[in-house]
Amino acid sequence: MEENIHRKTVIELQNVKRNFTVGDEVVHALRGISFKIYEGEFVTIMGTSGSGKSTLLNQLGCLDTPTSGEYILDGVSVRTMKRRERAVLRNRKIGFVFQNYNLLPKTTAVENVELPLMYNSAVSAKERRERAIQALEMVGLGDRLYHKSNQMSGGQMQRVAIARALVNNPAVLLADEATGNLDTRTSFEILVLFQQLHAMGRTIIFVTHNPEIARYSSRNIMLRDGQIREDTENHDILSAAEALAKIPVPQDD
Amino acid sequence: MNTTNLFKIALKAISANKLRSFLTALGIIIGVASVIAMLAIGQGSKRSIRKQISEMGSNMIMIHPGADMRGGVRQDADEMQTLKLEDYESIRDEARYLSAISPSVNSSGQFIYGNNNTPSTIYGVNEDYLTIRQLKVEDGEFFSEQDIRTAAKVCVLGKTVVDNLFPDGGDPIGKVVRFNSIPFRVVGVLKSKGYNSMGMDQDDLALVPYTTVMKRILAVTYLQGINCSAVTEDATDQAIEDITAILRKNHNLKEGTETTEAEVNDFTIRSQEELATMMNSTMDLLTILLGSVAGISLVVGGIGIMNIMYVSVSERTKEIGLRMSVGARGIDILSQFLIEAAILSIAGGLIGVFLGIGAAYAIKMAAHMPIFIQWWSIIMSFGVCTFIGIFFGWYPAKKAANMDPIEALRYE
């Protein structure tokens, strides 16, 4: 990992622990996690259910704060932040992509993408629209700007969600099982998009239970029982585009 | 997050769910409409009844000579001779707030026509008496100024007198009847008024020029009374003040000084205040009753907003979670829901205003009920509905703002 010395640290976790109290019992969801993620990395965080990966994702996404330990996002310490401050931090530094897209119903693609900028008063209405259109073009939906969310396929909806995550130009893109609801072919299409974004220098964290996805990312962190079990660089990144080409195009009859 | 964006977000949320939004506003629409319609009916009835009562003479003022003690015996006011024709003339010329004034001298006696006779009272008055007592001439005409000046022996008979003197239904106009052996030519017949609330027959009378009664029947120079009508019921008090001042001046009554007390009025003035007061309190009660019924429906409308907002918050939990995950603060979510509630209640209020006015007119058309729409009832119901909408929107909005984004995102 010597090459990383010269790269900017986007995320740094120092012995992060998170406990939940369920009834009388204390559940240790995270038992001391430490790692750094550098700018431009495509990291998959893997683990079975109950391994603590959702809790870790909530920590990384500033939706939750650690019980102990330190989390530094893009140079800012999150642990002591108030609810309101974390909301602003999410707005400026984080892009979320969810498994079930979470688009606003009956709302056009471009309005969905505009949403994060609506909560940023520094961005004018005109700039907001321009940036939303730009983001949609980047994910290949330049021709679907004014389609409503219920008029789109799953793959298209996920592209809108990715555009929405990109529109605020975040420090890190957090994907939570982003291909979980999609068929194989569409999954690979989305993976291709993630690889393209990676190639453009985006920092991506992809939380999944699907080990196959790890082969397309640059680094893989394995979680088990709230601890890091494996943290490996992937020197042999497969091309999602090539894999996609091998999948037969479904024939409509 | 600026306000413009919040309004855009709220408007989008409303238009994305038109039916739900309409149902939310419906409570307020009905509330406001019923307040306006109810108050319009209440006010309309009040005015209509007020008009009816004033037809009975609620703004009537009666002036009588004051009763006096003579040798320890209190005298009948009618026997007093302090009220003169000059008093009538100066009140007529000087007093403000009066729309009609008539002297009053009366005498009882027997009317005779042919074989028929009947006891009745003869009232010496002028033309204004018709206005004051809300009487109308049904047949023929009232006697003229000329008749008053010449103390003509003409009379206008009440229905009861006519029925008693002309039992076979003959036309009394132009006939000569006798009152205590003085012949009177009948020039008109009054429209029947029936019995009053005291059980007195209001048609058992005859009107003649006051000069005739004074000169030809009673041979007196004083008046038994003066009847006036104030311009409006509310002006009654001011009119009484004016009359009092004029009469005190005419009668040379000394005003009070530091050392002496003012001389006591040698006349009494009465108005129908009691009737007016009773009427107003009854009507106010009616308006309060209708208003509170409508007010309750307004509150129910507000609870309707709260109910649907509450459901809407639960239904949109995931949306709230998403908004929070992309950077909406609690205050942003709170504002969004409050603005939604405000927009719905203001829009509902506006629709309600038009619906209420429409309903009031529909009731007027269909049920022929009198209505009167007061601008303050519109302003008030609109203001209250906006307040209620925001007030009841607060709790669900607060609930939404306090949601945990993790829980909200996971909500199914």
Interface residues (C-beta under 8 A of the other chain):
Chain A: N58 G61 L63 D64 R83 R84 A87 V88 R90 N91 R92 F96 F98 N102 L104 P105 K106 T107 E111 L115 P116 M118 Y119 N120 S121 A125 R164 N168
Chain B: M1 N2 T4 N5 K8 I9 K12 A16 N17 K318 E319 G321 L322 R323 M324 S325 V326 G327 A328 R329 G330 I331 D332 P405 I406 L409
